[in-house]
């Protein structure tokens, strides 16, 4: 897959995330996959997307912890 195609896909995912926040976890997984593709090709990772991935991961982990605590 070309770098331009990956950039286009990532742009689409970010737009979708803004327009459909209820699907944020699915979009997070897709961003993660695209970043992994970039890594596999030895391409540089966009710092803003790496930061977004980390922030979403932390958000989902916090939500999971909160949900686990409420069940206890």
N, C-alpha and C positions, 0 to 999 in steps of 0.2 A: 504494500500500500504506500502511496506517495505521501510525502510530508504535507503537500498542499491538501490532499484528501483528508488527512488526519486533522489538519487545522480547520477545515470546513466542517467536519463531523463534530469537533469540539465546540465550535461556534454554534452549531445547531443545538447541541446539548445544553449549552448555557442559556440560549434563548428559550428552549423548552422548559428549563428549570424556572426561569422567571415567569413564564406564562402558566405553568402547571405545578405550583408548589406542592400539591398533594402527592406528586410522583417524585419527590426529591430523592428518596432512597434509590429508586430505579435509575434515575439520572446520575446519582453518585456512583453507582456500580458501573455505568457506562463510561463515565469520565475515568474511573479507575482503569477500566479495560483499555481505553485509548492511551492513557499515560503509560500503561504497560507495553503497548505496541510501540510507542515512541522509544521506550527503554530498550526494547528488543532490537530495534533498528539502530541503536546507538545515537539517537537524535537528542538534542537538548530538550529538557522539559521546561515548559513555560512556568516560571515561578509563581505566577498568579494562580494557575490551575493546581499546582502542587499545594499551595496554601489553601485554596478552596477545598481540595480533597481532604486535607488535614482538619480543617474547620468542620466540614460535614461529618467526618468520622468521629470527631469529638462530640458533636451534637447528637449523633445517633447513639453513641456509647452512653452519654449522660441520660438520654431518654430511656435507654434499656435499663440502666441502673435505677432510675426513678420508678420505672414500671415494676422492677423486681422488688424494690423496697415496699411499694404499695401492696404487693401481694403477700408480704410477710406479716 
